[in-house]
Amino acid sequence: MNQEIRIKTRHFYAVLVILGFLLIYSLSFNRGCDSTDQEHTVLQSLKSREAFIPNQKGPTIYAITPTYARPVQKAELTRLSHVIRLVPNVFWLIAEDADHTSELVASLLRRSGLQDRSVQLSAKTPTNFKLQGKDPNWLKPRGVEQRNKALEWARRHMVENGGRERHSVVYFMDDDNTYSTDLFAEISKIERNKVGVWPVGLVGGLMVEKPVLNRDDIVLGFNSAWRPERPFPLDMAGFAISSDLLLDNPQAQFSYEVERGYQESEILRHLTIVHEMQPLANKCTEVLVWHTRTETPKLDAEKVLLKAGKRSDVGLEV
C-alpha cells in the first residue's frame, strides 16, 4: 500500500514538473515577442474593424437620387441601397421621372429595410425636354424636374425638423455612380454655410476631376478638361451643400434654360464662390466616388420575344 502511494506521489510531482516547464517556456516565448508590435497589431485590428462601422454621428445627409424606368434601374438602385444601409445618417430621397411612384421602387425600399429612412417622390419631365429615340443622353438636361422636386421636399422637411437650428447636408447621389461609404463620413464634416468639394473619378474625359488647392488649402479652381470656363467646372457627384445655404436661398435650384454641363453651376451660383468651398477627402487627395455608369444591356433576343407577344421576365421583377 505504501509502495502504491509512493508511485502515485512520484507521478504527481512529475506532472507538476512538466507543467512548470511548460509555464516557463510560455513566459519566455511571450517575453521574446516585441510587446510594442503586439500592441500595434491589436490596435491595427481594432482600427480595421472600426473602419467598417458607419458614422453614427453627424448631420443628416439628404441624398437625392433622380431615377427613371429602364432595364438597369433596379440593379442601379439596389447597389445604392447597400451603401445607404451602411451609413445611418443618410436619408434617401428617390425622385422618379413618372406621373406616379412605382411599385418597383417601393418594393426595393421595403426589402432593403430603408422605408423609414427614405421618401419616394415622382415628377415627370415635360415632354419637350424628354430624350427621344436615339437622342444622345447629353442632348437635353436630365433630372431637373426630379432634383427640384426632392429639393422642395428636403427644404420643407428641414424647416419642420428644426430649420436652421439643426445642421444637415444635401447631396445629389445619381444612381449610375459608385460610392465609397467613406465619402459620407467626409460629407458629414461640411460646416454650416459651406459647400463641400472633393475629387470624382472617371469623369470629364479624365481619370480624376478634382479641386485645385493653394498652399493654404483654399480652392483656386478645378482641373476640368471639358468646358473649364464654366463658373463651377465640376461633376454633380463632387459637391454637397449645407442646409443653411439652401434655406437662405430658396431660388437655388436646377433649370432647363442653361447650357449642357451647366446644371452644377446653375445651383451653386446662388450659394457660394469657388474660393469659399470647403475641400474634403484629405485635402482633395482621395477619390471616394466614381462616375462609372452601367453599360446599356443588349436585349436583341428580348425584342424578338416582344414582337411575338412574349417576354422572358413574365412573373419576375428584374
Buried (B, 14 or more C-beta within 10 A) or exposed (E): EEEEEEEEEEEEEEEEEEEEEEEEEEEEEEEEEEEEEEEEEEEEEEEEEEEEEBBEEBBBBBBBBBBBEEEBBBEBBEBBBEBBBEBBBBBBBBBBBBEEBBEBBBEBBEEBEBBEBBBBBBBBBEEEEEBEEEEEEEEBBBBBBBBBBBBBBBBEBBEEEEEEEEBBBBBBBBBBBBBBBBBBBBBBBBEEBBBBBBBBBBBBEBEBBBBBBEEEEBBEBBBBEEEEEBEBBBBBBBBBBBBBBBBEBEEBBBEBEBEEBBBBBBBBBBBBEBEEBBBBBEEBEBBBBBBBBBEEEEEEEBEEBEEEEEEEEEEEEE
